[in-house]
Amino acid sequence: MQIFDRIKKQINDNHIILYMKGTPQNPQCGFSNKAVKIILLYKVKFTYIDVLKDSNIRIYLPKYADWPTFPQLWVNKKLIGGCDILHTLHINNKLKKILNFQK
């Protein structure tokens, strides 16, 4: 499977997917750590991909997404953004709608 096909399949197969450095239990950069903490506040199920464990994803996802940095949050096949955007959406009470969060 070609790398872009693999990326597309990951995004299509997962309602919420976070491409990050490390794991939710052990983030390997401050931005990934902050993104995970924000997502966990909403108690939603999400998939993650550790880009440090897969150099092809780390190299080609920025080209696929036209977004140069990690983490990257994708919801419903759409790139939401990175850490700063997640933080802003959270502060402005817009992230829960994006994540389909129901209280």
Buried (B, 14 or more C-beta within 10 A) or exposed (E): EEBEEBBBEBBEEBBBBBBBBBBBEEBBBEBBBBBBBBBEEBEBEBBBBBBBEBEEBBEBBBEBBEBEEBBBBBBEEEBBBBBEBBBEBBEEEEBBEBBEEEE
